Amino acid sequence: MYQKTIPAVLATDDKFAPYCSVAIASIIAQSSPDNFYDIYVFYDSLSEKNIAKLCSQAKANVSIQCISVTALMDKDVLYARGRISITTYLRLYIGEVLPQYDTIVYLDCDIIVNTDLARLLELDMGNNILGGVVVFRNTPEENKSKRAYLRKTLGMEPEQYINAGVLLINAKLFRQEEIRKKCMDTLAVRRDFLWMDQDVLNFVCKGRIEYLDSGWNTYYRYFERDLQSGAAQPGQFHILHYLDQGKPWAQLFIPSYIYFMEYIRSTPYCEQLTADLIRLNAEVPAVSATPAARAVPSGPETAVLDMYRTGKLGFRYILRYIKAWFAYKLRIKRS
């Protein structure tokens, strides 16, 4: 008999499925054997292969279900900007899809969980609809990009505006007060939101937000700065969020990416993600090389990858290699 049931929702598509898998692995690693974890993956479009892989991560006290939300989506109202797809809106349907829960945790795929999610669900939200973290430090750059926009568009200050990548949702009130409908009604007449679902959630729930400790949604750039200044210690966060363009699978290595790498081996995408990381951070061939030469990887990273593929090296060695290789590249960069 489990003490508590911990519901958590993520949303993905085929492109982000491997990274969703890493996030799930981190949730499972921090889970307590005393609790049962219901993990739901919402999707609009997701291949059977990726569904099977994600669901294969289930454990004795962890259930994983992939749920299509396509039939509920108001696609005539939803709009996307830049690299953000309409998958981002799937969090708006949590209350309706999962009516059996009063409180639910929502997580983006680009996160690493470092604390049992049961602790997040223990927080008292009072009569608030959402719980979230303000990701804002009042730097000149942030002021320039956020303050004027939020004042004009949402009538809010940046200090009131939460990031929607980690949400504690009062699903009971979300349903009772028809928050999803209010969001859709707003989106139907407001096409000026830069951060679409995040903006509309802040706008509709304004005044009904529980502000959480920053550790529940630690922006990786802040964490990097705090590590360098000594204001933070390694692993000092509940949830680490690789916001903006700084994805561990798309950018050259920085120290906070280690946390993402640590969970790769616990996913069914281990080989794919390991190979991707090595290629991404491999030495770049000389510009003067011929196109054919530039297309063929070379150097120690290629040899290590080949040994990994043929079973001559295990993942633990690969992880040590990646760390050593990155450390070498950082030394070269700084010299």
N, C-alpha and C positions, 0 to 999 in steps of 0.2 A: 504494500500500500504506500503510495507516494504522498508526501506532505502537501505539495502544491503542484499545480499545472501551470507551466510558463509558456504562454503563447507569443510567438514572434513571427513577423512577416517581413519577407524581402520581395523584391520585384526584379525581374530580369528578362532578357531576350537571349538569343543564341550568342550574340557577341560577348555579353557579359557573364554568361553561364559559368566559365571557369573561375571568375573572380567572386561570383556569388558562392561558389563551392568553397573557396578559401574562407570567406566570411562565416559560412556554416561550420567549417572545421574549427574555427576559433570559438564559436559559441559552444560547440560540443566539448572542446577541451576545457572550458571553464565551468561546465555544468556540474551539478551536484547529484550524486546517486540517490539522494533523498527526494528529488523532484522529477517530474515528468515534463519534457519539453516538446511542445507542439510547434514545429517549424513549418510555415507555409511559404511557398514560393509562388507569387502571382505572376502571370504572364499574359501577353496578348498573342505573341507568336514565339513558340519554343519547340524545337525538334524532339521527336520521341527519344532520340539518342541522348540528348542533354537531360531530358526528364528522367530517364533511367539512371544516368550517372548521378544526378543530384539526389535522387531518392535512395541510391545505394549507400549513402552516408548515414542512414538511419542506424540507431543503436537500440539496446534494450529499453532505455528510458528516453529515447529521442525518436519522435515520429516526424517524417518529412513528406509533405504532400505538395505537389505542383498543381495549381488551380488556374484554369483559363478564366479570365475576367472579360473576355472579348464581348460576350453577349450583353454585358451591362454598360459598356463604355459609350459615352456620348461623343462619338467621333466627329459629329458635325460641329461640336463646340470646341473640342480640344485642338490646340495648336502647338507646334514645336518651334524651337529657335536653335539655330546653329547645330552643335553636336548633340543636343539633348533631344531624345525621342519622346513620343507620347507615353512610353512605358513609365515615365516619371509620374504620371497621374494615377497610377494604379493604387497608390496609398490612399486615395480618396474613397475607395470602395471597400475598405477594410470592415467598417461597421456593418455593411449589408451582407458581405460574403461570409462573415464569421459572427453570426448573431448570438452564438453561445457564450461569448466572452464580454465581460464588462470593461476590462482594461487589457490593452494589447501594446506590445512593443513593435515599432516599425524601424527597420534598418536598411540603409542603402547597401549596395554590394561592395562599395569601395571602403570598407571598414574592417577593423580587427578588434574583436572583443577580448578584453583582458580581465574581466570580472564576471562572475555569475550573474546572468540577467535577472535572476530572482531578486537581487538587490534593487534593481531599477523598479521593478513592479511593487516593491515595498513602500516606495515614496508616496506620500499623501498629496493628492492633486486638489483636494477640496472640491469646489464647484467649477474648477477649470476644465476645459475641453482638451487642451494639449499641454504636454510638458516638453520643453526643449531647451536648447542651449543657444545663447547669443554668441556668435562667432564674430567678434569685433573688438579691436584694441585701440581704436581712436587714433591710429597713425595717420599722417597726412595723406598717404596713398588710399587708405580705406575711407577716410572722410571724403576725398575727392570722388571716389567711385560709388559711394553708398548714400551719404547723408542727403544730398539734394534730391536724388532719385526717390528715396523712401519717403521723404517729406512730401514731395509733389504727388507721387503715385499712390501711396498707402496712408498718408497722414501719420506716419510713424517716425520715430527716431531710431537710428541703428541700434541703440542700447535696448530697444524693445523688440527687435526683430530676430526671430529664432531661425536657425538652420533646420531644414526639414529632413536631413539625412538620418537623424536619430530622434524618434518621437515616442513619447509615452502618451498613448491615446486613450482618453475616457470614451470607450466605444459605446457605452450606454447612452451618454449625453450626445455623442456624435450622431447616433440614430434618432434619439428623441427630438433633438433640435434641428434635424434634417440638414446637417452641415454639408454633406455631399451635394444636395440640391442647391443650397445657397452658393456653394462654390461654382457649380455649373451655371447658375443664373448670372453670377458675376462675370464668369469667363465669356458668356455669350455677348456681353456688352462692353467688356474691357479687353482690348487686344494689345494693351501697352505694357503688360507685365513682362519684365526681362527674365525673371526666375519663376516661371509660370505657376506651377502647383504650389511652390513655396510661398510665392507672393500672395496667392489667393487664400491659402490657409492662414497666413498672418493677418490678412485683411479681414476675413470673415470671423476669425477667432480673437480679434483684438480685444484686450481687456479680460480675456478668459484663458490666459496662458500662464502656466506654472514654469518659472525659470529655474532650470536645473544647474547644478554645479558643472563647470566647464569640463571636468574630467569625463563626463558622459558623452562628450562629443569634442574630442581634442583635435584641433586642426593641426595637421602634421607640420605645417610651416612654423606655427607657434612653438610646437614641441621641439623642432630642430633648433630654433633660436634659444629656447629655454635650456636645452641640453648644453649648448655652447657657452651660455652665460652662467651655468650652474644653478639656475632657478628650478630645474627639473632633473630628476634622476631617470636612468633607463627603466622603462616599464611603468613609469608613474602616470598611468591613465587608466580609465575604465574602458573607454572605446576610443580608438585612434581612427581618424577620418582623413582619407587621402582626397581631399577636396580639389576642385578645379582641375587643372591640367596635370597635376602631380601624381599620376598613377604609377605604382611600382612596375607595372608591366609596359609602360610607355616612355619612361624617363630614365636617364642614367642614375646609377645608384647614389643614394644618400642614406645616412645611418638609420632613419626611421623605417626604411624599406625592409630592414631585417625582420621585423615583426610579421610582415606579409610572407616573407620567404620561409619563416619557421613553420608555417602551416601548410605549405604546398605539399609536403610529403604525405599529409593526411587526406588528400583529395584524389579522386579518380582522374584528375587532370595533371598529375604530378609530372610525368615525362614531358608533356606539352609545355607546361609552364616553365619547367627547368630549362628546356631547350630555348624557349623564347627569351628568358632572362640572360642566358649566356650569349646568345646572338646579339641581343640589344646592347650589351656592355662589352662586346668583343672589340678588339682594336680595329679602327677604321683603316682600310687599305689606302695607300698613298693616292693623292689626287691624280698624279701623273701616270698611274697604272692604266693599262688598257681596260675598256669596258668588260672584256671577258675575265680579266684578272680580278677586277673589282667585284664581280658577281660570285667569285668562288671564295668562301671563307678560308682563312689560313691562320696559323699560329697555335699556341697551346690550347686555347679554348675549343678548337675544332677536334683536336686529339682527345681531350677529356670528354667531349660530347659523344664522340664515336665509341669510346670505351663504356660510357654510360648506356648507350643504346644496345651494345652487345652483351651487357650484363657483367662486364669486368669490374665496374665500379658501382657501388650502391649510392643511395641518395644522400646519406650522411656525409660521405666524402664529397659529393657534388656540392652540398651546401657549404662545407669548409672551403672548397675550391673557390666558390663564388665570393665568399667573404674575403679570402686572401687576394683574389684577383681585383676586387673592388678597392681594397686597401692599397694595393700596388698602384692602381690607376689614380687614386686620390693623392698619393705621394708624388706621382709624376706631375699631376695637375698643379700641386702646390709648389713644386721646385722651380 
